[in-house]
Amino acid sequence: MMEFKVYLFVEFLALITGIIYWGETRKTKLHYLPLFLLLICLVELINLYLSGNNMRDAAKLVYTFSLPIEFSFYLFFIYLHGERVSRKVIFILFLLFNLLNIVGQFIQSAYKGPYFTVILGDICVTLAVCFYLIDLFRKETEESLFSNYFFWIASGLLLFCLGEMGYNFLNPYIKANNLDEYGKLFKLINNNLLVVLYGSYITAFILHHRQLKKNAT
């Protein structure tokens, strides 16, 4: 019997929320997010099928190819919402991530998993979010940050990448001391961070909807 995972429920809920508000977002920068969520949900369904049929090597291979797309989207999405200074840096980070990832795949065989891609992606997305936030804090506006839908997405991405990156950097120590032999600690951290990340998408859709209603009145 398949184990119920909260993050999967929140992930599909984020997709449903995006579909509900598609009419309002399809002509805005936010319209890329429901399409991305559809892709991620399809990847999750494929991997659930593969894992359920003990095809774990195939599941790893799917993630090896999907993760570069995922991190590239994050960088592209942050770039769209950035200001003049942050956009230049984020564009460089986008190119750097994809170039180094291609080189890394030649060094690290695909069957070993997407470990290099995850660390590189977390670093690049964290830096991109930081530059976006610096530009955002410098911007003179009376609008509250909490009403800015992309501030929530950026915060969710920052928390997710920092949490995942922290575990991965400590991974050699954790393995050497058998602190997480069965990967339960990683799953606990990762799954909860995914709930935060997908929750930030839902919040963004709702805030964007409320802002449109406010502007209409």
N, C-alpha and C positions, 0 to 999 in steps of 0.2 A: 504493500500500500504506500502511495506517495505521501511523503511528509509535507504537512502544511507549512509554508514559508511566508512570513509576514511581508517580506520585501517584495515577493512576487505579486502578492495581492495589491500592494501599494503601487507597484510598477504598472500593472494592468489598469488600476484605478486612475493613474496619471494619463494613460492612453485614452481611457473613456472620457476623462475630463477634457482632454485636448480635442477629441471628436465632437463633444457637446458644444465647445466654443469655437469650432473650426470656422464657422461663418464669420466670426468676429476677428479671427486671427489670420485668415488666409491672405490678406493684403498687407500684413505687417511682418516685421522681423520674426515675430513669434511663430509664424506658420511653419517654420522648419522643424519645430520641436515635436508636433504630433507625428510627422513623417519619420523622424528619428526614433521616437518611442515605438512606432509600429515595427521598425526594423529590429529594435532591441527585444521586443516581445516575441517576434518570430525566432530570433536566435535562442531565446530562453526556451521556447517550445521545442525547438530542434534538439537542444541539449538535454532537456528533460526526457525526450524520447530515447536519445542515444544512451544516456546514463541509466535509464530504466531497463535497457536491453544490454547492459554491461559492455557498451562500446565506448569506454572512457577515453581511449586514445583518439577516437574520432571526435569526441566532445572537446578534447583539448585542442585539436586541430581547428575546429570551428571558432573557438575563442582566439586562437592565434591569428586568424584572419579578420575576426570581427573587432578585436580590441583596437587595432590601428585606426579603423574607421571611426570607432567611438571617440577616441582621444582627438582625432582630427576634427570631428564635428564640434567637440567642446571648444577647441581653439578657434575654429571658424565662427562659432556662435558668439564667443566673447569678442572676437574681432568686430563683428557686426554692431555690437553695442558699445564699443570703445570710442574714445575721443582721439584726436589727432596724434598725440604722443603715444598713447598706449597701443593704437592700431599698428604703428610701425614696429614696435617691439613684438607684438603678438604675431604679426605676419612673419617676422624672423623666426620666432619660436615654432610656428607652424611648419616652415620649411626645414628647420633644424630637426624637429621631431621626426618628420617623415624620412629625411635623409639618413639620420642615425639609426632609425628603426630598420630601414632596408639593409644597411651595413650590418646591424646587429643580428638580423635573421640569417645572414651568411655565417656569422661566427657561432651563433647558438642555433642548433637544429630545431626545427619546428616541433618535433615529437617531445622535446623536453618541456614544452609549455611556453607561455608568453611572458615569462618572468621579466626579461629585459624591457619589453614593451611597456609593461605596467609601471616599472620604476621610472623609465624615461618619460612616459606620459604624465605620471603624477607630478614630476618635477616641472615639466613645461606648462601644464595647466595651472599649477600653483603659482608659478611666476606670472603667467598671463592674468590670472585673477587679481593678483597683487597690484599689477600695473593698472588694471581696470579700476580697482578700488581707489588707488592713489589719484587718478584723474577724476573720479567721481567725487571724492572728498574735497578736491581743489575747486570743483565747479560751484559757482555761486548760484544757489537756487533756494526758494522758500519751500519747495516740495520736500516732504519728509522722506528719508531713505526707505522707511518701512512701506511707503506707498509705491516705491519703484519696483516693478515686478522683477527686473533683472538683478537687482540687488539680492533678492532671495535666492535666485538661481546661482549667482556668483558665490554667495555664502555657503550654499549647499555643496557646490563643487569644491570650495576651499576646504571645508570640513572633511569631505570624503577623501580627497587626495592626501591631506595631511595625515589622516588616520591610517590610510592604507600604506602610505609611504613610511610612517613611523614603524609599523609592524614589519615591513619588508627590510628596512635598514637593520632592525634588530633580529631578523630571521636567522643569520648565522649563529648568534648567541643563543637564541631560542632552541635551534636544532642541536647545538653542541651540548646543551644541558637538558635535552629532552623535556622542555617545558610545554610543548604543544605537539606531542607525538602523533595524535590523530587529527590534528588541524581544527579542533573544536574552538580554540581561542580565536583563530583567524576567522572562522565562519561567524562566530559571535560578533566580532568587531566589524567585519565586512558587511554582514547582513543588516546590522543596525545602522551603519553608515549609508547603506543603500536606501533604507527607509527614510532617512533624513534627506537624501538627495532627491528621491522621487517625490517626497513630500514638498520639497521646495518648488518642483515643477507644478504641482497641483495649486500651491499658493500663488504662483506666478499667473497661472491661467485665471484664477478667481480675481486677483488684484487687477489684472488687465481688463476683465469684464466690468468690474466696479468702476474703474477709471473712465471707461467708455460711457457708462451710465451717468457718471458725474459730469462729464463734458457735454452730454446731450441735454442736461437740465439747465 
